[in-house]
Amino acid sequence: QVQLVESGGGLVQPGGSLRLSCAASETIVSISAMRWYRQVPGNLREWVASVGNGGTKTYADSVKGRFTIARDNAKNTVYLQMNSLKPEDTAVYYCYANSGPRDSWGQGTQVTVSS
C-alpha cells in the first residue's frame, strides 16, 4: 500500500484557481493509475479525474475543461490544477492510487469556493 498525502487546499473565490498536490511514498511509475475524488459531507465520494502511467487522462463531465490532472514521476507527485472554480466544487478532495489489487487513499484536503 502506497502512502498518499494531499496538500494545496484552501479558500478561493469563485472563478479563481487552485492547485492540489498528492505526494506518494514510492515512485508513481509503478502505479497503474492515479485519480482524484471529492466528497461533500453526507454524499458519496465522486470521481473527478484520472491519469494512467501512459499519460492517458480522463475527467468527470462536471470538471471537464476546467480541471487538469498531471503527474510528475520525478517528484512522485500528482497534481490537480483547478481553474474557473465554482461554489459547487467545494468538497474534500482525495487522492487515490491503484496498482493491480492494491487501493490506496490519501486523507484528503479541503477546498472551499466562496466569496
C-alpha positions, 0 to 999 in steps of 0.5 A: 500500500502506497502512502498518499498525502494531499496538500494545496487546499484552501479558500478561493473565490469563485472563478479563481484557481487552485492547485492540489498536490498528492505526494506518494511514498514510492515512485508513481511509475509503478502505479497503474493509475492515479485519480482524484475524488471529492466528497461533500459531507453526507454524499458519496465520494465522486470521481473527478479525474484520472491519469494512467502511467501512459499519460492517458487522462480522463475527467468527470463531465462536471470538471471537464475543461476546467480541471487538469490532472498531471503527474510528475514521476520525478517528484512522485507527485500528482497534481490537480490544477483547478481553474474557473472554480465554482461554489459547487466544487467545494468538497474534500478532495482525495487522492487515490492510487491503484496498482493491480489489487492494491487501493490506496487513499490519501486523507484528503484536503479541503477546498472551499469556493466562496466569496 
